[in-house]
Amino acid sequence: MAAQNGKDLLVKVDMNGTGLFETIAGLRATRISFNAESVDVTSLESQGGWRELLSGAGVKSAAISGSGVFKDAGTDERARQLFFDGETPGFQVIIPEFGIVEGPFQVSSIEYAGSHNGEATYEMSMASAGALSFTAL
């Protein structure tokens, strides 16, 4: 796979609960991470004293984060309202040349910042709130 342009990693939010996904405008940097907790089943009988993990067990989670400048009143308002209402709408993350991750996420933090001679910026974090699907591109 060839190198990909970072701006092609898109984070989209369902704007009204009907599957109308729009890119959260103004993002300059985005990240998605996947995690799976392990369940340790090591015992005195474990071969050579090596740790043993229970296959298929544990909690899976994903986190999305991004930073940038809000350029669109609609997605700015939607993100802010999601945080204050604690909703878990559908999100899509398009990972170029890889696939699309889709499922419910909760906006877990929004931070706003700015300096007197620059643009206002923001940082957002979202935590998975249910099962996610993956569609290969």
N, C-alpha and C positions, 0 to 999 in steps of 0.2 A: 504494500500500500504506500502511495506517495504521501508526502507531507500535505497537511490540510491547513486551510486558512482558519485561524481562530474565530473570526467573526461569523463563520458558518455554523458554529455550535450555538443553536438557538434555544431559548426557553420561551415556551408559549403557555398561556393560561386560557382556560375556558371562560369566556367573558360573561356568559349568561346561563350556564348550565345545560345548554343544548348542543354542545360540541363545537361551538364557534370559537376556535382557537386563534388567538392573536399573539404575536411576538411582543414580549415586554419591551417597550421602546427604550432606547438609550443605553442598553447594556453595553459595556465595553469589555468586561471580563466575566466569564461564566465558568462554573465548575459543577460536576456531578460526581458523587462518590457513592459506592456501594459497600455495604458492610454485612457480615454474617457472624453472629456470635457463635462461639464454639461451646459444646457441652463436653466437659472433661469426664471420662469414665475410667480413668486410670485407677488401677488397684495394685495390691501387693503381687498379684499374679500377672501383671503386665510384663510382656516379654522384655527382658533386659532393663526393666525400669523405665522404659520409654513411655511417654504420654500417649494415651489413646483418646480419640475423639469419637463421639457418637455421630455417625453419618446421617445427614439430613435433618439434624436437630438444630435448635437455636433460633433466634429471632433474626430475620433479615430486615435491613433498612437501607434507605437511600437518602442522600441530602443534596440539595441544590443550593448553590450560592452564586451571587452575581453582584457586580457593581457597575455604576455608570451615571448617566444623567437622564432624568426623566424628560422625554421629548414629546410625550403624548398624554394629554389630560385623561383620556379613557383608561389606559393601562395603569397610570399613576393612581387614579381614583380606585380602580379595581383592586390593586395590590394593597393599598391602605385599608380599604374596607374589609378585605379578607382577613387582615391582621386583627382589626378591632372586633370583627364578628366571630373570629375563630373558625371560619368555614374551611372545608377541605375539598375544593373543586378539583377538577381534572387539570393536569399539567402535561405538556409534551416537552421532551428534550430531544432535539434533533442533533445527533452526533454524526458529522459528515463521514461518508464512506463506511459507516458502521451500522447505524440503525436509529430507531425511534423508541424511546422509553416513555411510557404513558401510564398515568394513574393519579390517584388523589395525593395531594400534598397540602400541608398546613404552613402558612407563612409564620415562621417562628421568630423572626426579627426583621426590623427595618431600621436603618440608621441614616440620618440625613446629616450632611456636612457642607461647609462652604467657606470660602475666604472672601474678603472684601474686593479682591481683584480677579476673581475666577467664578466659574459656574458652580451652581449648587449640585452636589453629588449625593448618591445614595448607595447603600449596601443592603442586600436582602438575603435572607436564609430561609429555606423551606425544608421541612422534614416530611418524609413519606408517611402517609396516613392510611395505608391499605395495600392491597396486592398491586404490583406493577406488571405491565406487559412489555414485551420487547418485540419489535418488528425489524428484521434485518433489511437493510437497503440493498 
